[in-house]
Amino acid sequence: MVVTHSPQVTSKGHYHYLVQKNNNNNNTTTNVTQLNEKEKIEEIARMVSGSIITNEAREAASKLLDT
């Protein structure tokens, strides 16, 4: 298992999970969700472009996954 913020490294994985940490009233929880193909592209696109996901970022994400 690898935890990374690099879209290039992420794209090489066979399985993809989104790990989210939440803080609420001094309680911290962690959620882990397995991503489907569409979610995987969106998450890699977010890593490429930041908070605003562009069509170009989606294309870059798809290209990373294809190589």
Rosetta constraint file for C-alpha pairs under 8 A:
AtomPair CA 4 CA 9 HARMONIC 7.10 0.50
AtomPair CA 4 CA 10 HARMONIC 6.77 0.50
AtomPair CA 5 CA 10 HARMONIC 7.60 0.50
AtomPair CA 5 CA 47 HARMONIC 6.93 0.50
AtomPair CA 6 CA 10 HARMONIC 6.10 0.50
AtomPair CA 6 CA 47 HARMONIC 7.12 0.50
AtomPair CA 7 CA 11 HARMONIC 6.01 0.50
AtomPair CA 7 CA 44 HARMONIC 5.53 0.50
AtomPair CA 7 CA 45 HARMONIC 7.96 0.50
AtomPair CA 7 CA 47 HARMONIC 5.88 0.50
AtomPair CA 7 CA 48 HARMONIC 6.42 0.50
AtomPair CA 7 CA 61 HARMONIC 7.69 0.50
AtomPair CA 7 CA 64 HARMONIC 7.96 0.50
AtomPair CA 8 CA 12 HARMONIC 7.04 0.50
AtomPair CA 8 CA 64 HARMONIC 6.68 0.50
AtomPair CA 9 CA 13 HARMONIC 7.39 0.50
AtomPair CA 10 CA 16 HARMONIC 7.78 0.50
AtomPair CA 10 CA 44 HARMONIC 7.36 0.50
AtomPair CA 11 CA 44 HARMONIC 7.46 0.50
AtomPair CA 11 CA 61 HARMONIC 7.79 0.50
AtomPair CA 11 CA 64 HARMONIC 5.86 0.50
AtomPair CA 11 CA 65 HARMONIC 5.10 0.50
AtomPair CA 12 CA 65 HARMONIC 7.05 0.50
AtomPair CA 15 CA 34 HARMONIC 7.58 0.50
AtomPair CA 15 CA 35 HARMONIC 7.86 0.50
AtomPair CA 16 CA 34 HARMONIC 5.88 0.50
AtomPair CA 16 CA 35 HARMONIC 5.57 0.50
AtomPair CA 16 CA 36 HARMONIC 7.92 0.50
AtomPair CA 16 CA 40 HARMONIC 6.76 0.50
AtomPair CA 17 CA 32 HARMONIC 6.35 0.50
AtomPair CA 17 CA 33 HARMONIC 5.29 0.50
AtomPair CA 17 CA 34 HARMONIC 4.25 0.50
AtomPair CA 17 CA 35 HARMONIC 5.46 0.50
AtomPair CA 18 CA 31 HARMONIC 7.92 0.50
AtomPair CA 18 CA 32 HARMONIC 5.64 0.50
AtomPair CA 18 CA 33 HARMONIC 5.22 0.50
AtomPair CA 18 CA 34 HARMONIC 6.40 0.50
AtomPair CA 18 CA 35 HARMONIC 6.79 0.50
AtomPair CA 19 CA 30 HARMONIC 6.92 0.50
AtomPair CA 19 CA 31 HARMONIC 5.73 0.50
AtomPair CA 19 CA 32 HARMONIC 4.60 0.50
AtomPair CA 19 CA 33 HARMONIC 6.67 0.50
AtomPair CA 20 CA 30 HARMONIC 5.60 0.50
AtomPair CA 20 CA 31 HARMONIC 5.18 0.50
AtomPair CA 20 CA 32 HARMONIC 6.53 0.50
AtomPair CA 21 CA 28 HARMONIC 6.93 0.50
AtomPair CA 21 CA 29 HARMONIC 5.81 0.50
AtomPair CA 21 CA 30 HARMONIC 4.47 0.50
AtomPair CA 21 CA 31 HARMONIC 6.48 0.50
AtomPair CA 22 CA 28 HARMONIC 5.56 0.50
AtomPair CA 22 CA 29 HARMONIC 5.25 0.50
AtomPair CA 22 CA 30 HARMONIC 6.23 0.50
AtomPair CA 23 CA 27 HARMONIC 5.61 0.50
AtomPair CA 23 CA 28 HARMONIC 4.50 0.50
AtomPair CA 23 CA 29 HARMONIC 6.57 0.50
AtomPair CA 24 CA 28 HARMONIC 6.43 0.50
AtomPair CA 35 CA 39 HARMONIC 5.37 0.50
AtomPair CA 35 CA 40 HARMONIC 5.54 0.50
AtomPair CA 36 CA 40 HARMONIC 5.98 0.50
AtomPair CA 37 CA 41 HARMONIC 6.42 0.50
AtomPair CA 38 CA 42 HARMONIC 6.35 0.50
AtomPair CA 39 CA 43 HARMONIC 6.07 0.50
AtomPair CA 40 CA 44 HARMONIC 6.19 0.50
AtomPair CA 41 CA 45 HARMONIC 5.98 0.50
AtomPair CA 41 CA 58 HARMONIC 6.40 0.50
AtomPair CA 41 CA 61 HARMONIC 5.68 0.50
AtomPair CA 41 CA 62 HARMONIC 6.22 0.50
AtomPair CA 42 CA 46 HARMONIC 6.12 0.50
AtomPair CA 42 CA 53 HARMONIC 7.72 0.50
AtomPair CA 42 CA 58 HARMONIC 6.60 0.50
AtomPair CA 42 CA 61 HARMONIC 7.78 0.50
AtomPair CA 43 CA 47 HARMONIC 6.30 0.50
AtomPair CA 44 CA 48 HARMONIC 6.25 0.50
AtomPair CA 44 CA 58 HARMONIC 7.76 0.50
AtomPair CA 44 CA 61 HARMONIC 5.52 0.50
AtomPair CA 45 CA 49 HARMONIC 6.11 0.50
AtomPair CA 45 CA 50 HARMONIC 7.92 0.50
AtomPair CA 45 CA 53 HARMONIC 6.21 0.50
AtomPair CA 45 CA 54 HARMONIC 7.69 0.50
AtomPair CA 45 CA 57 HARMONIC 4.80 0.50
AtomPair CA 45 CA 58 HARMONIC 4.96 0.50
AtomPair CA 45 CA 59 HARMONIC 7.98 0.50
AtomPair CA 45 CA 60 HARMONIC 7.09 0.50
AtomPair CA 45 CA 61 HARMONIC 5.23 0.50
AtomPair CA 46 CA 50 HARMONIC 5.03 0.50
AtomPair CA 46 CA 51 HARMONIC 6.22 0.50
AtomPair CA 46 CA 52 HARMONIC 7.20 0.50
AtomPair CA 46 CA 53 HARMONIC 5.58 0.50
AtomPair CA 46 CA 57 HARMONIC 7.43 0.50
AtomPair CA 48 CA 57 HARMONIC 6.07 0.50
AtomPair CA 48 CA 60 HARMONIC 7.85 0.50
AtomPair CA 48 CA 61 HARMONIC 7.52 0.50
AtomPair CA 49 CA 53 HARMONIC 5.89 0.50
AtomPair CA 49 CA 54 HARMONIC 7.15 0.50
AtomPair CA 49 CA 57 HARMONIC 5.94 0.50
AtomPair CA 53 CA 57 HARMONIC 6.29 0.50
AtomPair CA 53 CA 58 HARMONIC 7.31 0.50
AtomPair CA 54 CA 58 HARMONIC 6.44 0.50
AtomPair CA 55 CA 59 HARMONIC 6.20 0.50
AtomPair CA 56 CA 60 HARMONIC 6.17 0.50
AtomPair CA 57 CA 61 HARMONIC 6.08 0.50
AtomPair CA 58 CA 62 HARMONIC 6.14 0.50
AtomPair CA 59 CA 63 HARMONIC 6.11 0.50
AtomPair CA 60 CA 64 HARMONIC 6.14 0.50
AtomPair CA 61 CA 65 HARMONIC 6.29 0.50
AtomPair CA 62 CA 66 HARMONIC 6.22 0.50
AtomPair CA 63 CA 67 HARMONIC 6.37 0.50
